[in-house]
Each structure stands twice: as structure tokens, then as C-alpha cells.
């Protein structure tokens, strides 16, 4: 089934309003290692990285107030 132009616009609008992008650079080969690890644990690479960051923040919260939750 083809994606409609309306669906494409809705997706683009959602991402613009709700999603921040963060670029992560890693040494050659490490991306594949991270991806494999995530898949072996039933997660996407994005879900794994988000969980890892959230767990690190829970262990050692920022020392300043943040407006973002």
C-alpha cells in the first residue's frame, strides 16, 4: 500500500513538533556492534540508545534544573 501525501505531511509535521534529532558519531564498526546488541535484546537501535541514556540520567541526574522531561 502506497503512503499518501497527506500521511507524509502528517508524519513530517509530527516529527517537526515532537522529535529532536541527535547525531551520534562512533568509530567505524561500532554502529554495527550497537545495532546487533540492540536486536539481540529485542530493541531497535534508537530504543536501545534512548534507554541507555535514560538509565544513565537516572543513576546520576543533572545538577541543573531542566525544562525538558
BAVO-309308 format. One line per 4 residues: number of its first residue (from 1); their letters; for each residue x, y, z of N, C-alpha, C. Coordinates in Angstrom, 3 decimals, padded with zeros to 6 digits, always signed. Layout:
N
NUM> a> X/Y/Z/X/Y/Z/X/Y/Z | ...;
END
This chain:
69
1> xxxx> +000.845/-001.179/+000.000/+000.000/+000.000/+000.000/+000.886/+001.236/+000.000 | +000.642/+002.134/-000.886/+001.429/+003.359/-001.005/+001.046/+004.346/+000.097 | +002.043/+005.081/+000.546/+001.803/+006.110/+001.558/+001.261/+007.351/+000.858 | +000.164/+007.886/+001.371/-000.437/+009.059/+000.742/+000.362/+010.317/+001.070;
5> xxxx> +000.164/+011.323/+000.260/+000.830/+012.612/+000.507/+000.367/+013.207/+001.844 | -000.890/+013.010/+002.192/-001.412/+013.515/+003.466/-000.703/+012.834/+004.636 | -000.474/+011.531/+004.514/+000.226/+010.804/+005.574/+001.666/+011.291/+005.696 | +002.319/+011.538/+004.560/+003.689/+012.056/+004.574/+003.744/+013.416/+005.262;
9> xxxx> +002.781/+014.284/+004.938/+002.742/+015.619/+005.567/+002.500/+015.505/+007.067 | +001.604/+014.623/+007.461/+001.290/+014.439/+008.878/+002.514/+013.931/+009.633 | +003.236/+012.998/+009.035/+004.442/+012.458/+009.665/+005.504/+013.546/+009.806 | +005.699/+014.310/+008.764/+006.688/+015.397/+008.785/+006.321/+016.435/+009.847;
13> xxxx> +005.042/+016.777/+009.947/+004.578/+017.745/+010.950/+004.810/+017.206/+012.356 | +004.475/+015.933/+012.578/+004.671/+015.313/+013.884/+006.145/+015.358/+014.280 | +007.024/+014.957/+013.369/+008.452/+014.960/+013.684/+008.959/+016.367/+013.982 | +008.484/+017.341/+013.231/+008.922/+018.730/+013.444/+008.489/+019.233/+014.820;
17> xxxx> +007.302/+018.863/+015.258/+006.749/+019.351/+016.520/+007.170/+018.527/+017.739 | +007.409/+017.237/+017.571/+007.570/+016.353/+018.723/+008.938/+015.689/+018.867 | +009.774/+015.757/+017.841/+011.015/+014.983/+017.849/+012.226/+015.899/+017.696 | +013.211/+015.714/+018.567/+014.522/+016.334/+018.396/+015.456/+015.265/+017.867;
21> xxxx> +016.337/+015.643/+016.977/+017.316/+014.703/+016.438/+018.669/+014.971/+017.081 | +019.363/+013.898/+017.403/+020.708/+013.965/+017.948/+021.585/+013.067/+017.090 | +022.672/+013.611/+016.592/+023.605/+012.826/+015.790/+024.678/+012.273/+016.716 | +024.921/+010.991/+016.617/+025.942/+010.341/+017.437/+026.991/+009.751/+016.515;
25> xxxx> +028.234/+010.183/+016.693/+029.321/+009.651/+015.874/+030.092/+008.630/+016.695 | +030.346/+007.481/+016.073/+031.087/+006.398/+016.724/+032.168/+005.899/+015.771 | +033.199/+005.238/+016.315/+034.237/+004.687/+015.446/+033.644/+003.662/+014.472 | +034.265/+003.552/+013.301/+033.821/+002.585/+012.298/+033.651/+001.208/+012.933;
29> xxxx> +032.549/+000.569/+012.628/+032.277/-000.767/+013.135/+031.458/-000.787/+014.412 | +031.504/+000.292/+015.188/+030.779/+000.303/+016.458/+029.270/+000.389/+016.247 | +028.839/+001.064/+015.183/+027.408/+001.151/+014.911/+026.829/-000.249/+014.749 | +027.521/-001.092/+014.005/+027.037/-002.459/+013.796/+026.994/-003.232/+015.111;
33> xxxx> +027.995/-003.035/+015.956/+028.014/-003.680/+017.269/+026.814/-003.234/+018.107 | +026.552/-001.943/+018.127/+025.411/-001.408/+018.882/+024.091/-001.945/+018.329 | +023.978/-001.965/+017.013/+022.759/-002.443/+016.370/+022.521/-003.921/+016.677 | +023.567/-004.718/+016.577/+023.463/-006.146/+016.878/+023.059/-006.366/+018.331;
37> xxxx> +023.698/-005.647/+019.247/+023.365/-005.758/+020.668/+021.892/-005.431/+020.891 | +021.434/-004.326/+020.302/+020.037/-003.916/+020.472/+019.088/-004.997/+019.958 | +019.346/-005.504/+018.764/+018.472/-006.531/+018.190/+018.456/-007.795/+019.028 | +019.618/-008.180/+019.550/+019.679/-009.391/+020.379/+018.895/-009.238/+021.683;
41> xxxx> +018.653/-007.992/+022.074/+017.884/-007.725/+023.289/+016.478/-007.222/+022.983 | +016.036/-007.433/+021.733/+014.655/-007.134/+021.348/+014.332/-005.663/+021.208 | +015.338/-004.845/+020.893/+015.113/-003.408/+020.753/+015.650/-002.916/+019.414 | +015.124/-001.779/+018.993/+015.742/-001.096/+017.862/+016.971/-000.362/+018.387;
45> xxxx> +017.825/+000.064/+017.497/+018.994/+000.829/+017.913/+018.567/+002.107/+018.620 | +017.568/+002.786/+018.092/+017.069/+004.014/+018.707/+016.526/+003.760/+020.112 | +015.743/+002.711/+020.277/+015.175/+002.384/+021.587/+016.285/+002.048/+022.580 | +017.292/+001.291/+022.131/+018.410/+000.943/+022.997/+019.165/+002.185/+023.456;
49> xxxx> +019.485/+003.082/+022.522/+020.231/+004.289/+022.881/+019.418/+005.181/+023.814 | +018.118/+005.320/+023.557/+017.272/+006.119/+024.441/+017.223/+005.517/+025.844 | +017.093/+004.186/+025.925/+017.052/+003.529/+027.240/+018.373/+003.705/+027.972 | +019.481/+003.531/+027.259/+020.798/+003.669/+027.883/+021.001/+005.077/+028.430;
53> xxxx> +020.604/+006.073/+027.672/+020.726/+007.464/+028.132/+019.824/+007.698/+029.342 | +018.586/+007.231/+029.274/+017.660/+007.416/+030.400/+018.179/+006.739/+031.671 | +018.746/+005.537/+031.534/+019.295/+004.837/+032.700/+020.487/+005.593/+033.279 | +021.330/+006.144/+032.434/+022.484/+006.921/+032.909/+022.020/+008.163/+033.650;
57> xxxx> +020.989/+008.816/+033.144/+020.467/+010.019/+033.796/+019.827/+009.665/+035.141 | +019.159/+008.527/+035.225/+018.568/+008.104/+036.497/+019.646/+007.817/+037.538 | +020.766/+007.207/+037.094/+021.853/+006.906/+038.025/+022.529/+008.175/+038.534 | +022.696/+009.153/+037.667/+023.363/+010.394/+038.036/+022.625/+011.555/+037.372;
61> xxxx> +021.598/+012.073/+038.043/+020.790/+013.144/+037.453/+021.621/+014.415/+037.207 | +021.182/+015.230/+036.251/+021.855/+016.503/+036.007/+021.847/+017.360/+037.272 | +022.853/+018.191/+037.414/+022.940/+019.053/+038.598/+022.181/+020.348/+038.411 | +021.650/+020.601/+037.239/+020.891/+021.825/+036.991/+019.440/+021.481/+036.689;
65> xxxx> +018.576/+022.480/+036.832/+017.169/+022.302/+036.506/+017.005/+022.247/+034.991 | +016.129/+021.390/+034.516/+015.880/+021.285/+033.094/+014.393/+021.442/+032.841 | +014.056/+022.123/+031.748/+012.666/+022.306/+031.373/+012.132/+021.071/+030.630 | +013.028/+020.262/+030.104/+012.639/+019.094/+029.319/+012.533/+017.892/+030.222;
69> x> +011.491/+017.106/+030.056/+011.297/+015.893/+030.853/+011.672/+014.686/+030.052;
END
